[in-house]
Amino acid sequence: ALYGRKVKVAERDFVESGIEPVLERAKTNEIALLVVGDPFGATTHCDVLARAKTMGVPVRVVHNASILNAIGCCGVQLYRFGEAVSVPFFTETWRPASFYEKLEANLSLGLHSLVLVDIKTREPTLPSLARGRPVYLPPRFMTVRQAAMQILETAAARAGATA
């Protein structure tokens, strides 16, 4: 219990597709959705706010610090940043390049890029999904080195494709 209150961990899939009963209870009870970082840094949380308002649920937002609003500590001005970029973990069969296109666009406009690296905190194994009983892998956190290597790999692949 936190501050004498029961806390239930709400995984992403629950917040995205199972939050309606919680919002229904929030019409008559005080319920909080606590998130890491800025509450509106994720589209999922913006969607929860919109659904709550549609349902007539009273909402109060308490803003929090996040990497998105801590950029100023680096000495660069926020208004000189282009679109934020997320670099996902590559797999054997999935190597998206859309993040690289955004990096190129930011560079061509003379803007800084905020590169967010991937995290996997609740990733089920494929065999367990096939059985309908998810078993989760240990958490993984992408390193700066991994992100840089994937960016370089993507740059080389794109250069080879245009040669």
Sequence and secondary structure as in RCSB ss.txt:
>XXXX:A:sequence
ALYGRKVKVAERDFVESGIEPVLERAKTNEIALLVVGDPFGATTHCDVLARAKTMGVPVRVVHNASILNAIGCCG
VQLYRFGEAVSVPFFTETWRPASFYEKLEANLSLGLHSLVLVDIKTREPTLPSLARGRPVYLPPRFMTVRQAAMQ
ILETAAARAGATA
>XXXX:A:secstr
 BTTB      HHHHHHS HHHHHHHTTS      SS TTSSHHHHHHHHHHHHTT          GGG GGGGT
  GGGB   EEE    SS    HHHHHHHHHHHTT B  EEE EESS B HHHHHHTS  B   EE  HHHHHHH
HHHHHHHHHHHH 
